[in-house]
């Protein structure tokens, strides 16, 4: 293992993490932290688009991005943000939503799912699945092609995306693709990458344990841990992106191996020397743009 120079510089700037360790956060501090974003300028430009609108579908707030004028049907990406099921929203991920729309030539539906601990498991999973079902049920409302719908998520959002993917399969709905960026797909926390990168690399094992405790749920439930799903055959083709110096690296790659063993077309790409969270911060990490381009190439192939 050798940290990427940009990851090393980032960790020097933010080596102490939050002033209060995550496992000591009170509800009041959680609420305060949700209103702050120290990395806003590093999330990328706010690219103007022909259409950006907020809506509420099946009771779930969403933000919809359309990269082209006109009313013709485009591919769709249902996007789920990260944040340990506790933090994050469509505002914080606005730059990424716009970037995904432009980069993929797709309508992006960014989902503002409910957050723990106010709304514990399975609230996030339920909200994610509710929106995916609605996009399939009313494609004309989103001006999208029902044959070209993908789910996309990073970290805890990757968990919500992976769960929605198997729920879609079980409901007989055909997703074109699933993009899982350093996803949480198990909560056992027993992998080698959890041991190797437990502290000192940004996201730590202690923080992950706290996030998992806030969300709750049965570790054997595939709505929490999609790696525990007994039958993975017939799931949507997948792209799995991992960061080498990330506690979640091994479980993401193991999940990709499980998909492949079940006959699911899957490609996994590890970004050497990268740390958790790099994908959302192109202002810090060149690998963020590289990974987004890679995922876009995979999606464009799937949409064809």
C-alpha positions as CSV (number, residue, x, y, z in Angstrom):
1,X,0.0,0.0,0.0
2,X,1.2,3.5,-0.9
3,X,-1.1,6.4,-0.5
4,X,-1.7,8.5,-3.6
5,X,0.0,11.9,-3.1
6,X,-3.3,13.7,-3.3
7,X,-4.8,11.4,-0.6
8,X,-1.7,12.0,1.5
9,X,-2.1,15.8,1.2
10,X,-5.8,15.5,2.0
11,X,-5.2,13.5,5.1
12,X,-2.6,16.0,6.3
13,X,-5.2,18.8,6.0
14,X,-8.0,16.8,7.7
15,X,-6.1,14.3,9.8
16,X,-8.0,15.1,13.0
17,X,-11.5,14.5,11.5
18,X,-14.5,16.0,13.3
19,X,-13.7,18.0,16.5
20,X,-16.0,15.6,18.3
21,X,-15.6,11.8,17.5
22,X,-18.5,10.5,15.7
23,X,-19.4,8.0,18.4
24,X,-19.9,11.0,20.8
25,X,-22.2,13.0,18.5
26,X,-25.4,14.1,20.1
27,X,-28.6,14.6,18.1
28,X,-28.0,18.4,18.4
29,X,-24.5,18.0,16.9
30,X,-25.7,15.7,14.2
31,X,-28.3,18.3,13.2
32,X,-25.7,21.1,13.2
33,X,-23.3,19.1,11.1
34,X,-26.0,18.4,8.5
35,X,-26.1,22.1,7.8
36,X,-22.4,22.5,7.2
37,X,-20.2,21.4,4.3
38,X,-16.5,22.1,4.6
39,X,-15.9,20.6,1.2
40,X,-18.5,22.5,-0.9
41,X,-15.9,24.2,-3.1
42,X,-14.2,20.9,-3.8
43,X,-17.3,19.1,-5.0
44,X,-17.1,20.6,-8.4
45,X,-18.8,23.3,-10.4
46,X,-22.5,23.9,-10.4
47,X,-23.0,23.3,-14.1
48,X,-26.0,25.0,-15.6
49,X,-28.6,22.6,-17.0
50,X,-31.8,23.0,-19.1
51,X,-33.8,21.6,-16.2
52,X,-33.2,21.2,-12.5
53,X,-36.3,20.8,-10.4
54,X,-37.2,19.5,-6.9
55,X,-40.2,17.2,-6.5
56,X,-41.7,14.7,-4.1
57,X,-42.5,11.3,-5.4
58,X,-44.3,8.6,-3.3
59,X,-43.5,10.9,-0.3
60,X,-39.8,11.0,-1.0
61,X,-38.0,14.3,-2.0
62,X,-36.0,14.1,-5.1
63,X,-34.0,16.5,-7.3
64,X,-34.3,15.9,-11.1
65,X,-31.6,16.9,-13.5
66,X,-32.0,16.9,-17.3
67,X,-28.9,17.6,-19.5
68,X,-30.7,18.3,-22.8
69,X,-33.6,20.5,-24.0
70,X,-36.6,18.8,-25.5
71,X,-39.1,16.2,-24.3
72,X,-37.5,13.1,-25.9
73,X,-36.8,10.2,-23.6
74,X,-33.3,9.9,-22.1
75,X,-31.7,7.2,-20.1
76,X,-32.3,7.5,-16.3
77,X,-29.9,7.3,-13.3
78,X,-31.5,7.0,-9.9
79,X,-28.7,8.3,-7.7
80,X,-28.2,7.7,-3.9
81,X,-25.8,9.8,-2.0
82,X,-23.4,8.7,0.7
83,X,-23.0,9.8,4.3
84,X,-23.3,6.7,6.5
85,X,-27.1,6.8,6.3
86,X,-26.8,9.8,8.7
87,X,-25.5,12.7,6.7
88,X,-25.8,14.0,3.1
89,X,-28.7,15.4,1.0
90,X,-29.4,16.5,-2.5
91,X,-28.0,20.0,-1.8
92,X,-24.7,18.7,-0.7
93,X,-24.5,16.5,-3.8
94,X,-25.9,19.0,-6.2
95,X,-22.6,19.4,-8.2
96,X,-22.3,15.6,-8.5
97,X,-25.9,15.2,-9.7
98,X,-25.3,17.8,-12.4
99,X,-22.0,16.2,-13.4
100,X,-23.6,12.7,-13.7
101,X,-26.4,14.1,-15.9
102,X,-23.9,15.8,-18.3
103,X,-21.3,13.1,-18.2
104,X,-23.8,10.3,-18.9
105,X,-26.4,12.1,-21.1
106,X,-29.0,11.0,-18.7
107,X,-31.8,12.3,-16.5
108,X,-30.6,12.0,-12.9
109,X,-33.1,11.5,-10.1
110,X,-31.2,12.3,-6.9
111,X,-33.0,10.8,-3.9
112,X,-33.2,12.6,-0.6
113,X,-33.9,9.5,1.4
114,X,-34.6,9.7,5.1
115,X,-31.7,9.7,7.5
116,X,-30.8,7.8,10.7
117,X,-31.0,7.9,13.6
118,X,-34.2,9.8,13.2
119,X,-35.3,7.3,10.6
120,X,-33.5,4.0,11.2
121,X,-33.4,0.9,9.0
122,X,-35.1,0.2,6.7
123,X,-36.1,3.8,6.0
124,X,-33.3,4.6,3.5
125,X,-33.8,1.3,1.7
126,X,-37.6,1.7,1.6
127,X,-37.3,5.3,0.2
128,X,-34.8,4.2,-2.5
129,X,-36.9,1.3,-3.7
130,X,-40.0,3.5,-3.7
131,X,-38.4,6.0,-6.1
132,X,-37.0,3.3,-8.3
133,X,-40.4,1.7,-8.6
134,X,-42.0,5.1,-9.4
135,X,-39.5,5.7,-12.3
136,X,-40.4,2.4,-13.8
137,X,-44.1,3.0,-13.3
138,X,-44.2,6.6,-14.7
139,X,-41.3,7.0,-17.1
140,X,-43.1,9.6,-19.0
141,X,-43.3,11.8,-15.9
142,X,-39.5,11.8,-15.9
143,X,-39.1,11.8,-19.7
144,X,-37.0,8.7,-19.5
145,X,-36.7,5.4,-21.4
146,X,-38.0,2.6,-19.2
147,X,-35.5,0.2,-20.9
148,X,-32.5,2.3,-19.8
149,X,-32.8,2.9,-16.1
150,X,-29.8,2.5,-13.8
151,X,-29.1,2.8,-10.1
152,X,-26.0,4.5,-8.9
153,X,-24.7,5.2,-5.4
154,X,-21.6,5.8,-3.3
155,X,-20.8,4.4,0.2
156,X,-24.1,4.2,2.1
157,X,-25.8,5.3,-1.1
158,X,-24.1,2.3,-2.8
159,X,-25.8,0.2,-0.2
160,X,-29.2,1.7,-1.1
161,X,-28.5,1.2,-4.8
162,X,-27.5,-2.5,-4.4
163,X,-30.6,-3.2,-2.3
164,X,-32.8,-1.5,-4.9
165,X,-31.1,-3.6,-7.6
166,X,-32.1,-6.9,-6.0
167,X,-35.6,-5.6,-5.2
168,X,-36.1,-4.6,-8.8
169,X,-35.1,-8.1,-9.9
170,X,-37.5,-9.7,-7.5
171,X,-40.3,-7.4,-8.8
172,X,-39.6,-8.3,-12.4
173,X,-38.2,-4.9,-13.3
174,X,-35.2,-4.9,-15.5
175,X,-32.5,-2.4,-14.6
176,X,-29.9,-1.6,-17.3
177,X,-27.1,-1.3,-14.8
178,X,-26.0,-0.7,-11.2
179,X,-22.9,1.5,-10.3
180,X,-21.7,0.9,-6.8
181,X,-18.9,3.2,-5.6
182,X,-17.1,1.9,-2.5
183,X,-20.5,0.5,-1.3
184,X,-21.5,-0.8,2.1
185,X,-22.6,-4.3,1.2
186,X,-22.0,-6.0,4.5
187,X,-21.9,-4.9,8.1
188,X,-19.7,-7.6,9.7
189,X,-16.6,-5.3,9.6
190,X,-14.3,-8.4,9.6
191,X,-12.3,-8.0,6.4
192,X,-8.6,-7.4,6.0
193,X,-9.2,-3.9,4.7
194,X,-11.1,-3.1,7.9
195,X,-8.1,-4.2,9.9
196,X,-5.5,-2.5,7.7
197,X,-7.2,0.8,7.3
198,X,-9.0,1.0,10.6
199,X,-7.5,4.4,11.5
200,X,-5.5,7.1,9.9
201,X,-7.0,6.9,6.4
202,X,-10.0,9.2,6.7
203,X,-13.1,7.0,7.2
204,X,-12.2,4.7,10.1
205,X,-13.6,1.5,11.5
206,X,-14.8,3.3,14.6
207,X,-16.9,5.7,12.5
208,X,-18.3,2.9,10.4
209,X,-19.4,1.0,13.6
210,X,-21.1,4.2,14.7
211,X,-22.9,4.7,11.4
212,X,-24.0,1.1,11.3
213,X,-25.3,1.4,14.9
214,X,-27.3,4.5,14.0
215,X,-29.0,2.8,11.0
216,X,-29.6,-0.5,12.9
217,X,-31.1,-3.6,11.4
218,X,-30.3,-7.3,11.4
219,X,-26.8,-7.9,9.9
220,X,-28.2,-11.0,8.1
221,X,-31.0,-9.0,6.4
222,X,-30.1,-8.4,2.7
223,X,-31.9,-5.0,2.9
224,X,-29.0,-4.0,5.2
225,X,-26.3,-6.3,3.8
226,X,-26.9,-7.2,0.2
227,X,-23.8,-9.5,0.3
228,X,-26.0,-11.8,2.4
229,X,-28.6,-12.2,-0.3
230,X,-28.9,-15.9,-0.9
231,X,-29.5,-15.8,-4.7
232,X,-27.7,-13.1,-6.8
233,X,-28.4,-14.6,-10.2
234,X,-30.2,-12.3,-12.6
235,X,-29.2,-9.1,-10.9
236,X,-28.5,-6.1,-13.1
237,X,-25.0,-5.9,-14.7
238,X,-22.7,-4.0,-12.4
239,X,-19.8,-1.7,-12.1
240,X,-18.0,-1.7,-8.7
241,X,-15.5,1.0,-7.8
242,X,-13.3,0.7,-4.8
243,X,-10.6,2.7,-3.1
244,X,-7.5,0.8,-2.0
245,X,-7.0,2.5,1.4
246,X,-10.6,2.2,2.5
247,X,-12.1,-0.1,5.2
248,X,-14.8,-0.9,2.7
249,X,-12.5,-2.0,-0.1
250,X,-12.6,-5.8,0.5
251,X,-16.4,-6.1,0.9
252,X,-17.0,-4.2,-2.4
253,X,-14.6,-6.5,-4.3
254,X,-16.0,-9.6,-2.6
255,X,-19.5,-8.5,-3.6
256,X,-18.3,-8.1,-7.2
257,X,-16.9,-11.7,-7.0
258,X,-20.2,-12.9,-5.7
259,X,-22.1,-11.3,-8.6
260,X,-19.7,-12.8,-11.1
261,X,-20.0,-16.3,-9.5
262,X,-23.8,-15.9,-9.9
263,X,-23.4,-15.2,-13.6
264,X,-23.9,-11.4,-13.4
265,X,-21.8,-9.4,-15.8
266,X,-19.6,-7.2,-13.5
267,X,-16.5,-5.2,-13.7
268,X,-14.6,-4.0,-10.7
269,X,-11.9,-1.2,-10.6
270,X,-9.8,-0.4,-7.6
271,X,-8.2,3.1,-7.4
272,X,-4.8,2.5,-6.0
273,X,-3.7,4.7,-3.1
274,X,-7.2,6.3,-2.9
275,X,-9.2,6.8,0.3
276,X,-12.9,6.6,1.0
277,X,-14.8,9.6,-0.3
278,X,-12.5,10.5,-3.2
279,X,-15.2,10.1,-5.8
280,X,-17.2,13.1,-4.5
281,X,-14.3,15.5,-4.3
282,X,-12.9,16.2,-7.8
283,X,-11.4,19.4,-6.4
284,X,-9.1,17.3,-4.3
285,X,-8.7,14.1,-6.3
286,X,-7.9,13.6,-10.0
287,X,-9.0,10.0,-9.5
288,X,-12.6,11.3,-8.9
289,X,-12.8,12.5,-12.5
290,X,-11.1,9.3,-13.7
291,X,-13.6,7.2,-11.9
292,X,-16.5,9.2,-13.1
293,X,-15.3,8.8,-16.7
294,X,-14.9,5.1,-16.2
295,X,-18.3,4.7,-14.8
296,X,-19.8,6.8,-17.6
297,X,-18.2,4.6,-20.2
298,X,-19.7,1.6,-18.6
299,X,-23.1,3.2,-18.4
300,X,-23.1,4.4,-21.9
301,X,-22.3,0.9,-23.1
302,X,-25.2,-0.5,-20.9
303,X,-27.6,2.2,-22.2
304,X,-26.7,1.2,-25.8
